[in-house]
Every structure is written in structure tokens, then in C-alpha cells.
């Protein structure tokens, strides 16, 4: 299955230009349609006790909302004009918070490109950012594009494998991208527990990929935190995309204790493909 509908967040953040260019590149490779999402946030009614001022407040809110919609559409049109993708596109405007809008609209897309998570980690443990919420609730894979990153589908793809359900889902969802890659490396970070089982699972994954026409090589890394190991390899090998399962354990535990997903989504300098 190829990606035929690409959903991209149009919110104004430092990574928007890179995200739009990646989405348009995917449209060119797969002949997909592009859906640009504008999430306006929840609009509150003017305070009813404001009297005659209520109408003025309502007009100001409507004008501010229209400015967001128009600015997002202009960014989408400018990206298309500078691209040779020739993709069909549309803008969808949803009066909701971005995470919820991405999750709901994402259920009717093949791939979701949300805004990246911020590098800091000051948010309360139970507060999901837009990308997290979309990953956990859309039922679709997501592709995080850091600011300044360039998606190179025909480059080197790095696949993180630990035998978990999210990892299996991510590899399956990423098959169209892996089929384009010039080189695919499956990485198993082996520790003291279940080392033989992980390595054997990596070999079986190579066989499964081969059955789908994807030739891959297995790389065993011994010791180290998986997230740190994957970031280092992505940098050293010049990976064009990193494929990984998201939240193999609870998001709260990842935020409190740390974890691979938390490390990757906040520090990956390359496009990050994830499924849950």
C-alpha cells in the first residue's frame, strides 16, 4: 500500500517549511493528495455580561481567526508554488486544539505530519503535546520533521527493532518508504536481558522485509541506552529517516522515568517515522 493522503499541520512553527516540503516530496513519490490542517483552537463565546461590547469582541475574534486561516493557506500555496510536486491539495479548518484535530482528521489519512515536540521538557507529565496526542489517538503513523531537516526517501533508512508491537507496526507502516530507500539498516540494541531473542527477531525481520522486496542489513549494538544509540547511528550513518515504534510502555512512565520514544521525539535531528 502506498500513501495516498498526506495530512500536514499548517500551524506556524519553526519546522513548518521543512514539514511542508517533506509532505510535498511524499506526494510526488506516491502520487498522493495533500491535506493541510488548520486547527484554530477552541473559540470561546464573548462574556455575556459584556453588553454592547460583546459584538465588538466577537468581531475581533472572528477577524483573528480568519487571519490564522488565511496565513496558513498562504503558506500552503507558497510551498506548492515552489515545489515541482504538482500535488492536489486542500485546506481543512477545524475549530479545536491541534492535537485533537490531527488525531480526528488523521484517521482519514495514510500519514500524519504534526509539528515537532519542543526540545525542552517542562510540560506536566500527563500533558500530551500535539504530536504525542496524534500518535496515540489517530491510529495512523506519523512523520516528525525537525526544523531544517530534509526528507530523503531514496537515502539511508534506519529501522529500530526491539520485537515490540509498536516496532512491528512502525515497520509495516513504513514499508512504502523503505521500498524507496537505497539502503536499509535494522538496528537491534542488545542488552543483558533477552539478547539472543532480540538478535533472532532481527534476523526474522530481515526475512520478512525481503518477502516484501526490501533488502536490509542487520546491525547489533551491544550496551547503551537505545535512544542514545539510535541517535548516534542516525548521525554517523547519515540516515535520511529513522523508523521506530512509539511508546512501547506508558507515556507517563516514559516521561517520568525516561525512555526511547521520549529521547527520539525530542532530540532526533533527522525525519522520524513512528507508529503506536
C-alpha positions in Angstrom: 0.0 0.0 0.0 1.3 3.5 -0.9 0.5 6.7 0.9 -2.4 8.4 -1.0 -3.5 11.0 1.5 -0.9 13.0 3.4 -2.1 15.2 6.3 0.2 18.1 7.3 -0.2 20.6 10.2 -0.1 24.1 8.9 0.5 25.8 12.3 3.2 28.5 12.3 6.2 27.0 14.0 9.9 26.9 13.1 9.6 23.5 11.4 6.6 24.3 9.1 8.6 24.9 6.0 10.5 21.7 6.3 7.3 19.8 7.1 5.6 21.1 4.0 8.5 20.3 1.8 8.6 16.8 3.1 4.9 16.3 2.6 5.1 17.6 -1.0 8.1 15.2 -1.6 6.0 12.3 -0.5 3.1 13.5 -2.7 5.5 13.5 -5.6 6.8 10.0 -4.9 3.5 8.4 -4.2 1.0 10.4 -6.3 -0.7 11.4 -3.1 -3.1 14.2 -2.3 -2.1 16.8 0.3 -4.4 17.9 3.1 -3.3 21.0 5.0 -4.8 21.2 8.5 -5.5 24.5 10.3 -6.5 24.0 13.9 -7.9 27.2 15.3 -8.2 26.2 18.9 -11.4 26.2 20.9 -13.2 29.6 20.4 -15.0 30.9 23.5 -18.1 33.0 23.2 -17.8 36.6 24.4 -18.7 37.1 28.1 -22.5 37.6 28.1 -22.3 40.4 30.6 -20.2 42.5 28.3 -23.3 44.2 26.9 -22.7 46.2 23.8 -19.0 45.3 23.9 -19.9 41.7 23.2 -20.4 42.3 19.5 -17.0 44.1 19.2 -15.3 41.2 21.0 -16.9 38.7 18.6 -15.8 40.7 15.6 -12.2 40.9 16.8 -12.2 37.1 17.5 -13.6 36.4 14.0 -11.0 38.6 12.4 -8.2 37.0 14.3 -9.5 33.5 13.3 -9.7 34.5 9.7 -6.1 35.8 9.8 -4.9 32.4 11.0 -6.8 30.6 8.3 -5.6 33.0 5.6 -1.9 32.9 6.8 -1.9 29.1 6.9 -3.4 28.9 3.4 -0.8 31.3 2.0 2.0 29.2 3.5 0.5 26.1 1.8 0.1 27.8 -1.5 3.6 29.2 -1.4 5.1 25.8 -0.7 3.2 24.2 -3.6 4.3 27.0 -5.9 8.0 26.5 -5.1 7.7 22.7 -5.4 7.5 20.6 -8.6 5.3 18.1 -6.9 2.1 19.1 -8.8 0.1 17.7 -5.9 -3.7 18.2 -5.4 -4.3 19.9 -2.1 -7.0 21.2 0.1 -7.1 23.1 3.4 -9.2 21.8 6.3 -10.1 24.1 9.1 -11.1 22.6 12.4 -12.2 24.6 15.4 -10.3 22.5 18.0 -6.9 22.1 19.6 -4.2 20.9 17.2 -3.6 17.5 18.8 -7.3 16.6 18.8 -7.7 17.9 15.3 -4.7 16.0 14.0 -6.0 12.8 15.6 -9.5 13.1 14.2 -8.6 14.2 10.7 -5.6 11.8 10.7 -8.0 8.8 10.8 -8.8 9.7 7.2 -5.2 10.0 6.1 -2.4 7.5 5.4 0.3 9.5 7.1 0.3 12.5 9.5 3.0 15.2 9.7 2.4 17.0 13.0 4.5 19.8 14.5 7.6 18.5 16.3 7.8 18.4 20.1 9.8 21.1 21.8 13.3 20.4 22.9 12.6 21.3 26.5 10.7 19.1 28.9 8.9 21.4 31.2 5.4 20.2 30.5 3.5 18.3 33.2 3.8 14.5 32.8 0.1 14.0 31.9 0.1 16.8 29.3 0.3 15.5 25.8 1.7 17.7 23.1 0.1 17.7 19.7 2.4 15.1 18.1 2.1 12.8 21.1 -1.7 13.1 21.1 -1.9 12.4 17.3 0.4 9.4 17.6 -1.6 7.8 20.5 -5.0 8.5 19.1 -5.1 8.8 15.3 -4.4 5.1 14.6 -2.1 6.3 11.8 1.7 6.6 11.5 3.3 10.0 11.9 6.4 11.6 10.5 8.1 14.2 12.5 10.3 16.6 10.6 12.7 18.8 12.7 13.3 22.3 11.6 15.9 22.5 8.9 15.7 18.7 8.2 15.3 17.4 4.6 13.4 14.1 4.0 15.4 12.0 1.5 13.2 8.9 0.8 15.8 7.5 -1.5 18.6 7.7 1.1 19.6 5.5 4.0 16.7 4.3 6.2 17.4 3.2 9.8 14.9 0.9 11.5 14.9 0.4 15.3 13.8 -3.1 16.2 13.1 -4.4 19.7 10.5 -7.0 18.9 7.6 -5.0 20.4 4.2 -4.4 18.9 4.8 -0.7 18.2 8.1 -1.6 16.4 6.3 -4.2 14.3 3.5 -1.7 13.5 6.1 1.0 12.6 8.0 -1.3 10.2 4.8 -2.4 8.5 3.5 1.2 8.1 6.9 2.4 6.8 7.1 -0.2 4.0 6.4 2.3 1.2 9.3 4.5 2.4 11.6 1.5 3.0 10.9 0.3 -0.6 12.3 3.7 -1.8 15.4 3.7 0.3 18.8 3.0 -1.2 19.9 1.2 1.9 18.0 -0.1 4.9 19.7 -1.0 8.2 17.8 -2.8 11.0 19.3 -1.9 14.4 19.0 -4.1 17.5 20.3 -2.7 20.7 21.1 -5.8 22.7 21.5 -5.7 26.5 21.8 -8.4 29.0 18.2 -9.5 29.0 16.7 -11.4 26.1 19.8 -10.7 23.9 19.6 -13.9 21.9 15.8 -13.4 21.3 16.3 -9.9 20.1 19.0 -10.9 17.7 16.9 -13.8 16.4 14.0 -11.4 16.0 16.2 -9.0 13.9 17.1 -11.9 11.6 13.5 -12.8 11.1 12.6 -9.2 10.4 15.2 -9.2 7.6 13.4 -12.2 6.1 10.0 -10.5 6.4 11.3 -7.4 4.7 12.9 -9.5 1.9 9.5 -11.1 1.3 8.2 -7.5 0.7 11.0 -6.7 -1.7 13.1 -4.7 0.8 16.7 -5.8 1.2 18.1 -4.9 4.6 21.1 -5.4 6.8 21.2 -6.2 10.5 23.4 -4.3 12.9 23.7 -5.4 16.5 24.7 -2.7 19.0 25.7 -4.0 22.5 25.0 -1.9 25.5 24.0 1.7 25.9 20.6 3.4 26.1 18.6 2.6 22.9 17.6 6.1 22.3 21.1 7.4 22.5 22.5 4.6 20.4 19.9 5.3 17.7 20.6 9.0 17.6 24.3 8.4 17.3 23.9 5.9 14.5 21.4 8.1 12.6 24.1 10.8 12.7 27.1 8.6 11.9 25.4 6.8 9.1 23.8 9.9 7.6 20.3 8.4 7.8 17.6 10.1 5.8 14.8 8.7 8.0 14.6 6.8 11.3 11.8 4.3 11.8 10.7 3.4 15.3 7.8 2.2 17.4 6.3 4.8 19.7 5.6 4.3 23.4 6.1 0.6 24.0 5.4 1.4 27.6 3.0 4.0 29.0 3.6 7.6 28.1 3.5 8.7 31.8 6.2 6.2 32.6 8.3 7.4 29.7 8.0 11.0 30.8 8.8 10.3 34.5 11.5 7.6 34.0 12.7 8.4 30.6 12.5 6.2 27.5 13.5 5.6 23.9 10.4 7.4 22.5 10.9 10.4 24.7 14.6 10.7 23.6 13.9 10.3 19.9 10.9 12.7 19.6 12.8 15.5 21.4 16.3 15.1 20.0 16.1 13.4 16.6 17.8 15.6 14.1 16.5 13.5 11.2 13.0 12.8 10.0 11.4 10.4 12.5 8.7 7.9 11.4 6.7 6.5 14.3 3.7 4.3 14.9 2.0 3.2 18.1 
